[in-house]
Amino acid sequence: MTCRSLYGPSYFPSYYSLEDILATSEKLPCKFEKTVVGMGYLDSSGRSKDLEKGTKLELPLWLATALGPRRKLVSCLLPRAFNDRYREILRADATIVDLQGLAPYFYEFGRHLLPLVGAEGVPLGSCLLRCVHTLKVRLRKVMDSSLHCLEDDVAVHKAYFDHLERTLFHTGRQMYHDHQLWLARRCHIITSIAPTSAHQGGKRKLSEIS
């Protein structure tokens, strides 16, 4: 298993991906279609041991996935980041939206939402196209910031970026740095390692051998 499979963006359900775990921990509104015995603890405002039919709760995406499409225990609604209001805002000008505050894993979250919202009658295309359109519009700003912002302004420029955009931002800065080293003919220079005391001590003198 590579380091990239553990820590890199997944965009596919992966048990070992940290991004996948955090994205599926985002909550979305759900409505219980049946009475569920013994799960009353999920509702902090309720006193019953059971969850009655019609109860509305915000559940983590991973739990909603387990209870929703196959078991038909809950019906899932679109979360705030993907509802009609923010859909119109993103369509008007996606570059000004604070995705970090809205949904830190906006694109990964949207990827996982597709099976759920499709099962509830919300068009799959509208959710998917919204993610693609948002990324296409914001990508130019992300890359422009990564190439031209000063080191002291990095935190300001990436404050509104979600996790994927921050990854692209840092990748762009690193590639720009490597390109500058290549132009200056400094990327191919091989430097020698200073000898350590351990290596020096391991060599025997000729007088000791004789």
Rosetta blueprint (number, residue, H / E / L):
1 M L
2 T L
3 C H
4 R H
5 S H
6 L H
7 Y H
8 G L
9 P L
10 S L
11 Y L
12 F L
13 P L
14 S L
15 Y L
16 Y L
17 S L
18 L H
19 E H
20 D H
21 I H
22 L H
23 A H
24 T L
25 S L
26 E L
27 K E
28 L E
29 P E
30 C E
31 K E
32 F E
33 E L
34 K L
35 T L
36 V E
37 V L
38 G L
39 M L
40 G H
41 Y H
42 L H
43 D L
44 S L
45 S L
46 G L
47 R L
48 S L
49 K L
50 D L
51 L E
52 E L
53 K L
54 G L
55 T L
56 K E
57 L E
58 E E
59 L E
60 P E
61 L H
62 W H
63 L H
64 A H
65 T H
66 A H
67 L H
68 G L
69 P L
70 R L
71 R L
72 K L
73 L L
74 V E
75 S E
76 C E
77 L L
78 L L
79 P L
80 R H
81 A H
82 F H
83 N L
84 D H
85 R H
86 Y H
87 R H
88 E H
89 I H
90 L H
91 R H
92 A H
93 D H
94 A H
95 T H
96 I H
97 V L
98 D L
99 L H
100 Q H
101 G H
102 L H
103 A L
104 P L
105 Y L
106 F H
107 Y H
108 E H
109 F H
110 G H
111 R H
112 H H
113 L H
114 L H
115 P H
116 L H
117 V H
118 G H
119 A H
120 E L
121 G L
122 V L
123 P L
124 L H
125 G H
126 S H
127 C H
128 L H
129 L H
130 R H
131 C H
132 V H
133 H H
134 T H
135 L H
136 K H
137 V H
138 R H
139 L H
140 R H
141 K H
142 V H
143 M H
144 D H
145 S H
146 S H
147 L H
148 H H
149 C L
150 L L
151 E H
152 D H
153 D H
154 V H
155 A H
156 V H
157 H H
158 K L
159 A L
160 Y L
161 F L
162 D L
163 H H
164 L H
165 E H
166 R H
167 T H
168 L H
169 F H
170 H H
171 T H
172 G H
173 R H
174 Q H
175 M H
176 Y H
177 H H
178 D H
179 H H
180 Q H
181 L H
182 W H
183 L H
184 A L
185 R L
186 R L
187 C L
188 H L
189 I L
190 I L
191 T L
192 S L
193 I L
194 A L
195 P L
196 T L
197 S H
198 A H
199 H H
200 Q H
201 G H
202 G H
203 K L
204 R L
205 K L
206 L H
207 S H
208 E H
209 I H
210 S L
